[in-house]
Amino acid sequence: MFFISDAMAQTAGAEGGAMGFIGSFLPMILIFVVFWFFLIRPQQKRQKEHAKMVEALTKGDEVLTAGGIAGRVADVGEQYIVVQIASVKEEPVCLTIQRMAVQMVLPKGTIQTF
């Protein structure tokens, strides 16, 4: 006559206990470790190398900016550098850019004389 049978309750803490808690978070911990070694750590290394390179800029270095402009460093300040990109009628054409906008230092002689 009854269509619904009695429900059996499962005991919550008897099976697994602390191991069940650790086991449920183990995949998330593993994913974080993988992200750390393959994404976060290499990016931090690249940032440190870029900061060293920007700090070591000197007058006469040939650089490539993040915008794709190649030129020679004419003057170095604390936050900004002056980059000579061309010469017009023997007058230098210079841009003032932030140090962090320098993408890479080019080998000497890469840029033809202005």
MMTF fields as JSON, N, C-alpha, C and O atoms, coordinates in Angstrom:
{
  "mmtfVersion": "1.0.0",
  "mmtfProducer": "UNKNOWN",
  "numBonds": 455,
  "numAtoms": 456,
  "numGroups": 114,
  "numChains": 1,
  "numModels": 1,
  "chainsPerModel": [1],
  "groupsPerChain": [114],
  "chainIdList": ["A"],
  "bondAtomList": [4, 2, 8, 6, 12, 10, 16, 14, 20, 18, 24, 22, 28, 26, 32, 30, 36, 34, 40, 38, 44, 42, 48, 46, 52, 50, 56, 54, 60, 58, 64, 62, 68, 66, 72, 70, 76, 74, 80, 78, 84, 82, 88, 86, 92, 90, 96, 94, 100, 98, 104, 102, 108, 106, 112, 110, 116, 114, 120, 118, 124, 122, 128, 126, 132, 130, 136, 134, 140, 138, 144, 142, 148, 146, 152, 150, 156, 154, 160, 158, 164, 162, 168, 166, 172, 170, 176, 174, 180, 178, 184, 182, 188, 186, 192, 190, 196, 194, 200, 198, 204, 202, 208, 206, 212, 210, 216, 214, 220, 218, 224, 222, 228, 226, 232, 230, 236, 234, 240, 238, 244, 242, 248, 246, 252, 250, 256, 254, 260, 258, 264, 262, 268, 266, 272, 270, 276, 274, 280, 278, 284, 282, 288, 286, 292, 290, 296, 294, 300, 298, 304, 302, 308, 306, 312, 310, 316, 314, 320, 318, 324, 322, 328, 326, 332, 330, 336, 334, 340, 338, 344, 342, 348, 346, 352, 350, 356, 354, 360, 358, 364, 362, 368, 366, 372, 370, 376, 374, 380, 378, 384, 382, 388, 386, 392, 390, 396, 394, 400, 398, 404, 402, 408, 406, 412, 410, 416, 414, 420, 418, 424, 422, 428, 426, 432, 430, 436, 434, 440, 438, 444, 442, 448, 446, 452, 450],
  "bondOrderList": [1, 1, 1, 1, 1, 1, 1, 1, 1, 1, 1, 1, 1, 1, 1, 1, 1, 1, 1, 1, 1, 1, 1, 1, 1, 1, 1, 1, 1, 1, 1, 1, 1, 1, 1, 1, 1, 1, 1, 1, 1, 1, 1, 1, 1, 1, 1, 1, 1, 1, 1, 1, 1, 1, 1, 1, 1, 1, 1, 1, 1, 1, 1, 1, 1, 1, 1, 1, 1, 1, 1, 1, 1, 1, 1, 1, 1, 1, 1, 1, 1, 1, 1, 1, 1, 1, 1, 1, 1, 1, 1, 1, 1, 1, 1, 1, 1, 1, 1, 1, 1, 1, 1, 1, 1, 1, 1, 1, 1, 1, 1, 1, 1],
  "groupList": [{"groupName": "MET", "atomNameList": ["N", "CA", "C", "O"], "elementList": ["N", "C", "C", "O"], "formalChargeList": [0, 0, 0, 0], "bondAtomList": [1, 0, 2, 1, 3, 2], "bondOrderList": [1, 1, 2], "singleLetterCode": "M", "chemCompType": "L-PEPTIDE LINKING"}, {"groupName": "PHE", "atomNameList": ["N", "CA", "C", "O"], "elementList": ["N", "C", "C", "O"], "formalChargeList": [0, 0, 0, 0], "bondAtomList": [1, 0, 2, 1, 3, 2], "bondOrderList": [1, 1, 2], "singleLetterCode": "F", "chemCompType": "L-PEPTIDE LINKING"}, {"groupName": "ILE", "atomNameList": ["N", "CA", "C", "O"], "elementList": ["N", "C", "C", "O"], "formalChargeList": [0, 0, 0, 0], "bondAtomList": [1, 0, 2, 1, 3, 2], "bondOrderList": [1, 1, 2], "singleLetterCode": "I", "chemCompType": "L-PEPTIDE LINKING"}, {"groupName": "SER", "atomNameList": ["N", "CA", "C", "O"], "elementList": ["N", "C", "C", "O"], "formalChargeList": [0, 0, 0, 0], "bondAtomList": [1, 0, 2, 1, 3, 2], "bondOrderList": [1, 1, 2], "singleLetterCode": "S", "chemCompType": "L-PEPTIDE LINKING"}, {"groupName": "ASP", "atomNameList": ["N", "CA", "C", "O"], "elementList": ["N", "C", "C", "O"], "formalChargeList": [0, 0, 0, 0], "bondAtomList": [1, 0, 2, 1, 3, 2], "bondOrderList": [1, 1, 2], "singleLetterCode": "D", "chemCompType": "L-PEPTIDE LINKING"}, {"groupName": "ALA", "atomNameList": ["N", "CA", "C", "O"], "elementList": ["N", "C", "C", "O"], "formalChargeList": [0, 0, 0, 0], "bondAtomList": [1, 0, 2, 1, 3, 2], "bondOrderList": [1, 1, 2], "singleLetterCode": "A", "chemCompType": "L-PEPTIDE LINKING"}, {"groupName": "GLN", "atomNameList": ["N", "CA", "C", "O"], "elementList": ["N", "C", "C", "O"], "formalChargeList": [0, 0, 0, 0], "bondAtomList": [1, 0, 2, 1, 3, 2], "bondOrderList": [1, 1, 2], "singleLetterCode": "Q", "chemCompType": "L-PEPTIDE LINKING"}, {"groupName": "THR", "atomNameList": ["N", "CA", "C", "O"], "elementList": ["N", "C", "C", "O"], "formalChargeList": [0, 0, 0, 0], "bondAtomList": [1, 0, 2, 1, 3, 2], "bondOrderList": [1, 1, 2], "singleLetterCode": "T", "chemCompType": "L-PEPTIDE LINKING"}, {"groupName": "GLY", "atomNameList": ["N", "CA", "C", "O"], "elementList": ["N", "C", "C", "O"], "formalChargeList": [0, 0, 0, 0], "bondAtomList": [1, 0, 2, 1, 3, 2], "bondOrderList": [1, 1, 2], "singleLetterCode": "G", "chemCompType": "PEPTIDE LINKING"}, {"groupName": "GLU", "atomNameList": ["N", "CA", "C", "O"], "elementList": ["N", "C", "C", "O"], "formalChargeList": [0, 0, 0, 0], "bondAtomList": [1, 0, 2, 1, 3, 2], "bondOrderList": [1, 1, 2], "singleLetterCode": "E", "chemCompType": "L-PEPTIDE LINKING"}, {"groupName": "LEU", "atomNameList": ["N", "CA", "C", "O"], "elementList": ["N", "C", "C", "O"], "formalChargeList": [0, 0, 0, 0], "bondAtomList": [1, 0, 2, 1, 3, 2], "bondOrderList": [1, 1, 2], "singleLetterCode": "L", "chemCompType": "L-PEPTIDE LINKING"}, {"groupName": "PRO", "atomNameList": ["N", "CA", "C", "O"], "elementList": ["N", "C", "C", "O"], "formalChargeList": [0, 0, 0, 0], "bondAtomList": [1, 0, 2, 1, 3, 2], "bondOrderList": [1, 1, 2], "singleLetterCode": "P", "chemCompType": "L-PEPTIDE LINKING"}, {"groupName": "VAL", "atomNameList": ["N", "CA", "C", "O"], "elementList": ["N", "C", "C", "O"], "formalChargeList": [0, 0, 0, 0], "bondAtomList": [1, 0, 2, 1, 3, 2], "bondOrderList": [1, 1, 2], "singleLetterCode": "V", "chemCompType": "L-PEPTIDE LINKING"}, {"groupName": "TRP", "atomNameList": ["N", "CA", "C", "O"], "elementList": ["N", "C", "C", "O"], "formalChargeList": [0, 0, 0, 0], "bondAtomList": [1, 0, 2, 1, 3, 2], "bondOrderList": [1, 1, 2], "singleLetterCode": "W", "chemCompType": "L-PEPTIDE LINKING"}, {"groupName": "ARG", "atomNameList": ["N", "CA", "C", "O"], "elementList": ["N", "C", "C", "O"], "formalChargeList": [0, 0, 0, 0], "bondAtomList": [1, 0, 2, 1, 3, 2], "bondOrderList": [1, 1, 2], "singleLetterCode": "R", "chemCompType": "L-PEPTIDE LINKING"}, {"groupName": "LYS", "atomNameList": ["N", "CA", "C", "O"], "elementList": ["N", "C", "C", "O"], "formalChargeList": [0, 0, 0, 0], "bondAtomList": [1, 0, 2, 1, 3, 2], "bondOrderList": [1, 1, 2], "singleLetterCode": "K", "chemCompType": "L-PEPTIDE LINKING"}, {"groupName": "HIS", "atomNameList": ["N", "CA", "C", "O"], "elementList": ["N", "C", "C", "O"], "formalChargeList": [0, 0, 0, 0], "bondAtomList": [1, 0, 2, 1, 3, 2], "bondOrderList": [1, 1, 2], "singleLetterCode": "H", "chemCompType": "L-PEPTIDE LINKING"}, {"groupName": "TYR", "atomNameList": ["N", "CA", "C", "O"], "elementList": ["N", "C", "C", "O"], "formalChargeList": [0, 0, 0, 0], "bondAtomList": [1, 0, 2, 1, 3, 2], "bondOrderList": [1, 1, 2], "singleLetterCode": "Y", "chemCompType": "L-PEPTIDE LINKING"}, {"groupName": "CYS", "atomNameList": ["N", "CA", "C", "O"], "elementList": ["N", "C", "C", "O"], "formalChargeList": [0, 0, 0, 0], "bondAtomList": [1, 0, 2, 1, 3, 2], "bondOrderList": [1, 1, 2], "singleLetterCode": "C", "chemCompType": "L-PEPTIDE LINKING"}],
  "groupTypeList": [0, 1, 1, 2, 3, 4, 5, 0, 5, 6, 7, 5, 8, 5, 9, 8, 8, 5, 0, 8, 1, 2, 8, 3, 1, 10, 11, 0, 2, 10, 2, 1, 12, 12, 1, 13, 1, 1, 10, 2, 14, 11, 6, 6, 15, 14, 6, 15, 9, 16, 5, 15, 0, 12, 9, 5, 10, 7, 15, 8, 4, 9, 12, 10, 7, 5, 8, 8, 2, 5, 8, 14, 12, 5, 4, 12, 8, 9, 6, 17, 2, 12, 12, 6, 2, 5, 3, 12, 15, 9, 9, 11, 12, 18, 10, 7, 2, 6, 14, 0, 5, 12, 6, 0, 12, 10, 11, 15, 8, 7, 2, 6, 7, 1],
  "groupIdList": [1, 2, 3, 4, 5, 6, 7, 8, 9, 10, 11, 12, 13, 14, 15, 16, 17, 18, 19, 20, 21, 22, 23, 24, 25, 26, 27, 28, 29, 30, 31, 32, 33, 34, 35, 36, 37, 38, 39, 40, 41, 42, 43, 44, 45, 46, 47, 48, 49, 50, 51, 52, 53, 54, 55, 56, 57, 58, 59, 60, 61, 62, 63, 64, 65, 66, 67, 68, 69, 70, 71, 72, 73, 74, 75, 76, 77, 78, 79, 80, 81, 82, 83, 84, 85, 86, 87, 88, 89, 90, 91, 92, 93, 94, 95, 96, 97, 98, 99, 100, 101, 102, 103, 104, 105, 106, 107, 108, 109, 110, 111, 112, 113, 114],
  "secStructList": [7, 7, 7, 1, 7, 7, 7, 7, 7, 7, 7, 1, 1, 1, 1, 1, 6, 2, 2, 2, 2, 2, 2, 2, 2, 2, 2, 2, 2, 2, 2, 2, 2, 2, 2, 0, 0, 0, 0, 0, 2, 2, 2, 2, 2, 2, 2, 2, 2, 2, 2, 2, 2, 2, 2, 6, 7, 7, 6, 6, 7, 3, 3, 3, 3, 6, 6, 1, 7, 3, 3, 3, 3, 3, 3, 3, 7, 1, 1, 3, 3, 3, 3, 3, 3, 3, 3, 3, 6, 6, 3, 3, 3, 3, 3, 3, 3, 3, 4, 4, 4, 3, 3, 3, 3, 3, 7, 6, 6, 7, 1, 7, 7, 7],
  "xCoordList": [0.786, 0.0, 0.852, 0.463, 1.985, 2.868, 3.787, 4.434, 3.833, 4.674, 6.092, 7.009, 6.241, 7.54, 8.13, 7.507, 9.371, 10.013, 10.782, 11.03, 11.149, 11.904, 13.272, 13.933, 13.684, 14.997, 16.033, 15.789, 17.159, 18.24, 19.243, 19.756, 19.512, 20.459, 21.878, 22.162, 22.762, 24.16, 24.857, 24.63, 25.7, 26.419, 27.487, 28.207, 27.598, 28.45, 29.931, 30.716, 30.344, 31.76, 32.377, 33.573, 31.644, 32.192, 33.167, 34.12, 32.954, 33.797, 34.722, 34.224, 35.99, 36.932, 37.438, 38.652, 36.594, 36.991, 37.894, 37.505, 39.099, 40.062, 40.566, 40.859, 40.667, 41.143, 40.161, 40.582, 38.901, 37.894, 37.99, 37.771, 38.314, 38.459, 39.671, 39.584, 40.799, 42.015, 41.827, 42.266, 41.182, 40.958, 40.084, 40.238, 39.175, 38.316, 39.052, 38.696, 40.063, 40.817, 42.101, 42.745, 42.476, 43.696, 43.728, 44.761, 42.662, 42.71, 42.933, 43.663, 42.323, 42.522, 43.957, 44.544, 44.521, 45.909, 46.843, 47.793, 46.582, 47.399, 47.324, 48.346, 46.156, 46.0, 46.776, 47.426, 46.724, 47.47, 48.966, 49.662, 49.479, 50.906, 51.311, 52.367, 50.496, 50.796, 50.814, 51.723, 49.817, 49.786, 51.022, 51.594, 51.434, 52.585, 53.851, 54.589, 54.103, 55.339, 55.326, 56.384, 54.172, 54.145, 53.725, 54.005, 53.068, 52.61, 53.157, 53.761, 52.964, 53.295, 54.8, 55.309, 55.512, 56.958, 57.744, 58.595, 57.497, 58.221, 57.917, 58.804, 56.676, 56.322, 57.067, 57.524, 57.201, 57.949, 59.418, 60.033, 59.986, 61.377, 61.549, 62.525, 60.61, 60.682, 60.576, 61.286, 59.705, 59.562, 60.846, 61.24, 61.498, 62.757, 63.846, 64.605, 63.932, 64.928, 64.68, 65.628, 63.41, 63.075, 63.431, 63.96, 63.144, 63.48, 64.992, 65.443, 65.777, 67.24, 67.71, 68.573, 67.143, 67.529, 67.21, 68.025, 66.045, 65.638, 66.523, 66.866, 66.887, 67.741, 69.145, 69.803, 69.613, 70.969, 71.096, 72.176, 70.026, 70.1, 71.098, 71.136, 71.901, 72.872, 72.794, 72.204, 73.39, 73.429, 74.187, 75.264, 73.616, 74.248, 73.686, 73.957, 72.907, 72.287, 71.253, 70.556, 71.162, 70.14, 68.989, 69.185, 67.778, 66.633, 65.459, 65.376, 64.563, 63.29, 62.203, 62.202, 61.266, 60.211, 59.046, 58.979, 58.134, 56.944, 56.057, 55.282, 56.152, 55.382, 56.03, 55.455, 57.231, 57.896, 58.864, 59.343, 59.162, 60.084, 61.497, 61.754, 62.405, 63.803, 64.583, 64.345, 65.512, 66.307, 67.48, 67.695, 68.235, 69.421, 69.16, 68.632, 69.516, 69.294, 70.205, 71.426, 69.601, 70.359, 70.558, 71.559, 69.611, 69.709, 68.923, 67.898, 69.42, 68.798, 68.415, 69.248, 67.141, 66.664, 66.236, 66.439, 65.645, 65.219, 64.0, 63.97, 62.994, 61.773, 61.659, 60.989, 62.311, 62.173, 63.537, 64.569, 63.513, 64.719, 64.38, 63.223, 65.39, 65.233, 65.852, 67.014, 65.055, 65.502, 65.558, 64.566, 66.725, 66.876, 66.44, 66.966, 65.458, 64.928, 65.338, 65.253, 65.789, 66.192, 66.965, 67.12, 67.446, 68.068, 67.475, 67.383, 67.072, 66.552, 67.415, 67.484, 68.077, 68.973, 69.988, 70.208, 70.591, 71.617, 71.092, 71.886, 69.785, 69.175, 68.552, 67.808, 68.833, 68.261, 66.763, 66.295, 66.04, 64.617, 64.535, 64.9, 64.057, 64.071, 62.673, 61.813, 62.466, 61.224, 61.579, 62.605, 60.729, 60.88, 59.882, 58.679, 60.385, 59.521, 59.838, 60.902, 58.907, 59.151, 60.15, 60.204, 60.936, 61.921, 61.26, 61.779, 60.115, 59.46, 58.889, 58.504, 58.829, 58.334, 59.39, 59.09, 60.612, 61.669, 61.45, 61.408, 61.313, 61.046, 62.342, 62.44, 63.339, 64.597, 65.735, 65.531, 66.93, 68.139, 68.69, 68.918, 68.899, 69.387, 70.906, 71.555, 71.487, 72.953, 73.478, 72.804, 74.682, 75.3, 75.424, 75.779, 75.122, 75.221, 73.963, 73.945, 72.918, 71.672, 71.007, 70.508, 71.003, 70.372, 71.421, 72.534, 71.044, 71.954, 72.132, 71.257, 73.232, 73.509, 72.416, 71.852, 72.136, 71.051, 71.533, 70.768],
  "yCoordList": [-1.171, 0.0, 1.269, 2.26, 1.265, 2.437, 2.343, 1.321, 3.406, 3.437, 3.952, 3.767, 4.582, 5.131, 4.254, 4.001, 3.788, 2.957, 3.842, 5.012, 3.312, 4.068, 4.443, 3.634, 5.676, 6.151, 5.781, 5.877, 5.369, 5.023, 6.174, 6.556, 6.709, 7.83, 7.292, 6.277, 7.996, 7.609, 8.338, 9.528, 7.621, 8.251, 9.162, 8.77, 10.374, 11.401, 11.195, 11.173, 11.048, 11.053, 9.696, 9.62, 8.652, 7.358, 6.83, 6.134, 7.141, 6.601, 7.698, 8.646, 7.616, 8.55, 9.593, 9.722, 10.329, 11.365, 12.393, 13.039, 12.563, 13.555, 13.2, 14.091, 11.925, 11.525, 11.952, 12.317, 11.916, 12.368, 13.864, 14.324, 14.626, 16.08, 16.424, 17.279, 15.759, 16.002, 15.521, 16.173, 14.396, 13.84, 14.725, 14.738, 15.46, 16.339, 17.598, 18.174, 18.04, 19.228, 18.902, 19.81, 17.653, 17.264, 17.688, 18.19, 17.518, 17.982, 19.488, 19.926, 20.285, 21.741, 22.106, 22.984, 21.447, 21.705, 21.32, 22.044, 20.205, 19.742, 20.712, 20.989, 21.226, 22.203, 23.475, 24.03, 23.946, 25.142, 24.928, 25.823, 23.761, 23.471, 23.462, 23.989, 22.878, 22.847, 24.271, 24.624, 25.094, 26.48, 27.227, 28.016, 26.998, 27.696, 27.401, 28.319, 26.118, 25.759, 26.055, 26.31, 26.031, 26.229, 27.622, 28.001, 28.402, 29.73, 30.851, 31.79, 30.774, 31.885, 32.054, 33.164, 30.996, 31.074, 31.558, 32.435, 31.024, 31.551, 33.02, 33.763, 33.447, 34.852, 35.747, 36.822, 35.334, 36.122, 36.222, 37.274, 35.149, 35.182, 36.156, 36.904, 36.155, 37.089, 38.529, 39.399, 38.796, 40.154, 40.624, 41.779, 39.751, 40.12, 40.399, 41.357, 39.573, 39.786, 41.097, 41.821, 41.42, 42.672, 43.869, 44.866, 43.774, 44.868, 45.093, 46.238, 44.012, 44.135, 44.806, 45.684, 44.394, 44.943, 46.43, 47.217, 46.819, 48.227, 49.051, 50.19, 48.493, 49.199, 49.411, 50.391, 48.515, 48.572, 49.403, 49.437, 50.075, 50.877, 52.013, 52.687, 52.212, 53.303, 54.055, 53.577, 55.218, 56.032, 55.271, 54.73, 55.233, 54.546, 53.159, 52.586, 52.604, 51.294, 51.405, 52.414, 50.38, 50.31, 49.478, 48.348, 50.049, 49.414, 49.289, 49.982, 48.384, 48.215, 48.427, 47.785, 49.34, 49.641, 48.677, 47.919, 48.72, 47.86, 48.236, 47.403, 49.464, 49.904, 49.564, 49.838, 48.966, 48.552, 49.584, 49.423, 50.625, 51.66, 51.288, 51.003, 51.298, 50.999, 52.305, 53.177, 52.432, 53.649, 53.48, 52.414, 54.556, 54.566, 55.472, 56.571, 55.034, 55.813, 57.036, 56.907, 58.228, 59.476, 60.036, 60.7, 59.769, 60.281, 59.351, 58.79, 59.202, 58.29, 59.066, 59.745, 58.961, 59.551, 58.456, 57.27, 58.866, 57.879, 57.094, 55.871, 57.771, 57.112, 57.065, 56.19, 58.004, 58.145, 58.077, 58.357, 57.694, 57.75, 58.496, 58.534, 59.084, 59.762, 58.85, 58.459, 58.514, 57.599, 58.358, 58.944, 58.341, 58.951, 57.927, 56.815, 58.319, 57.369, 57.691, 56.829, 58.935, 59.321, 60.633, 61.232, 61.064, 62.379, 63.037, 62.418, 64.295, 65.06, 66.301, 67.105, 66.466, 67.597, 67.745, 68.84, 66.641, 66.594, 66.911, 67.051, 67.025, 67.247, 65.94, 65.318, 65.5, 64.23, 64.344, 65.353, 63.303, 63.197, 62.261, 61.089, 62.773, 62.003, 61.862, 62.721, 60.771, 60.515, 60.292, 59.689, 60.779, 60.506, 59.414, 59.571, 58.314, 57.185, 56.711, 57.008, 55.975, 55.381, 54.246, 53.567, 54.055, 52.968, 51.613, 50.773, 51.395, 50.092, 49.785, 48.647, 50.793, 50.571, 49.932, 49.538, 49.824, 49.177, 47.675, 47.08, 47.082, 45.65, 44.85, 43.835, 45.308, 44.573, 45.493, 46.507, 45.116, 45.805, 45.037, 43.83, 45.757, 45.134, 45.065, 45.86, 44.117, 44.078, 45.348, 45.94, 45.753, 46.95, 46.78, 45.71, 47.859, 47.832, 47.351, 47.27, 47.033, 46.573, 47.706, 47.503, 48.899, 50.058, 50.746, 51.025, 51.01, 51.722, 53.149, 53.678, 53.775, 55.148, 56.087, 55.916, 57.074, 58.019, 59.062, 59.946],
  "zCoordList": [0.0, 0.0, 0.0, -0.618, 0.666, 0.651, -0.563, -0.79, -1.325, -2.521, -2.238, -3.038, -1.115, -0.76, 0.329, 1.36, 0.067, 1.071, 2.041, 1.75, 3.149, 4.149, 3.589, 2.937, 3.853, 3.405, 4.444, 5.646, 3.983, 4.892, 4.893, 3.841, 6.041, 6.156, 6.193, 6.83, 5.497, 5.495, 6.63, 6.85, 7.344, 8.442, 7.867, 6.949, 8.397, 7.806, 8.091, 7.143, 9.299, 9.611, 9.838, 10.118, 9.735, 10.088, 9.04, 9.39, 7.776, 6.726, 6.184, 5.577, 6.368, 5.779, 6.738, 6.895, 7.373, 8.309, 7.678, 6.705, 8.209, 7.726, 6.332, 5.534, 6.036, 4.715, 3.632, 2.535, 3.907, 2.952, 2.709, 1.589, 3.742, 3.632, 2.764, 1.882, 3.014, 2.235, 0.803, -0.145, 0.656, -0.67, -1.541, -2.762, -0.932, -1.723, -2.172, -3.2, -1.435, -1.818, -2.584, -3.108, -2.657, -3.338, -4.81, -5.252, -5.591, -6.994, -7.116, -8.005, -6.247, -6.31, -5.961, -6.594, -4.97, -4.586, -5.725, -6.024, -6.348, -7.47, -8.646, -9.275, -8.95, -10.034, -9.718, -10.604, -8.479, -8.086, -8.249, -8.728, -7.863, -7.994, -9.463, -9.813, -10.319, -11.753, -12.318, -13.069, -11.963, -12.408, -11.925, -12.676, -10.711, -10.139, -10.943, -11.301, -11.227, -11.905, -13.4, -13.976, -14.04, -15.48, -15.916, -17.053, -15.065, -15.469, -14.597, -15.115, -13.311, -12.421, -12.273, -12.431, -11.979, -11.738, -12.96, -12.809, -14.174, -15.339, -15.617, -16.036, -15.392, -15.609, -14.635, -15.021, -13.388, -12.408, -12.809, -12.633, -13.341, -13.79, -14.948, -14.986, -15.896, -17.021, -16.541, -17.046, -15.576, -15.048, -14.378, -14.541, -13.631, -12.978, -14.007, -13.859, -15.051, -16.096, -16.822, -17.125, -17.11, -17.787, -16.907, -17.398, -15.612, -14.698, -14.642, -14.602, -14.64, -14.661, -15.942, -15.908, -17.074, -18.361, -18.43, -18.912, -17.958, -17.983, -17.052, -17.369, -15.93, -14.968, -15.531, -15.181, -16.392, -16.915, -18.193, -18.784, -18.641, -19.864, -19.702, -18.673, -20.736, -20.729, -22.054, -23.023, -22.074, -23.281, -24.365, -24.115, -25.577, -26.692, -26.965, -28.02, -26.038, -26.27, -27.386, -27.502, -28.188, -29.229, -28.686, -28.238, -28.729, -28.078, -29.041, -30.055, -28.689, -29.379, -28.343, -27.293, -28.642, -27.671, -27.837, -28.805, -26.881, -26.93, -28.114, -28.584, -28.602, -29.756, -31.08, -32.134, -31.05, -32.265, -32.823, -33.945, -32.083, -32.544, -32.115, -30.945, -33.083, -32.798, -32.804, -33.639, -31.873, -31.804, -30.866, -30.288, -30.728, -29.881, -28.688, -28.855, -27.501, -26.281, -26.307, -26.4, -26.225, -26.249, -24.851, -24.579, -23.967, -22.605, -21.685, -22.073, -20.466, -19.509, -18.262, -17.661, -17.873, -16.634, -15.675, -15.935, -14.57, -13.579, -14.043, -13.906, -14.589, -15.05, -16.571, -17.118, -17.253, -18.694, -19.372, -18.763, -20.655, -21.471, -22.759, -23.18, -23.375, -24.662, -25.709, -25.602, -26.727, -27.774, -29.092, -29.524, -29.725, -31.041, -32.075, -32.124, -32.915, -33.89, -35.322, -36.197, -35.574, -36.928, -36.865, -35.801, -38.029, -38.174, -39.409, -40.469, -39.266, -40.387, -40.511, -39.582, -41.655, -41.908, -40.784, -40.265, -40.422, -39.375, -37.973, -37.042, -37.805, -36.492, -36.025, -36.784, -34.793, -34.319, -34.015, -33.488, -34.355, -34.016, -32.813, -32.914, -31.67, -30.431, -29.856, -30.048, -29.153, -28.417, -26.955, -26.641, -26.067, -24.647, -24.292, -24.496, -23.763, -23.415, -22.0, -21.456, -21.42, -20.109, -20.25, -21.275, -19.209, -19.226, -19.43, -20.165, -18.782, -18.844, -20.231, -20.496, -21.127, -22.483, -23.374, -24.501, -22.89, -23.67, -23.599, -22.521, -24.771, -24.831, -24.812, -24.122, -25.572, -25.609, -26.022, -26.689, -25.613, -26.037, -27.229, -27.157, -28.324, -29.548, -29.538, -28.859, -30.288, -30.389, -31.061, -31.904, -30.677, -31.252, -32.768, -33.26, -33.495, -34.947, -35.652, -36.88, -34.912, -35.524, -36.296, -37.403, -35.708, -36.332, -37.204, -36.76, -38.443, -39.34, -38.854, -38.168, -39.19, -38.734, -39.22, -40.301, -38.398, -38.715, -39.679, -40.066]
}
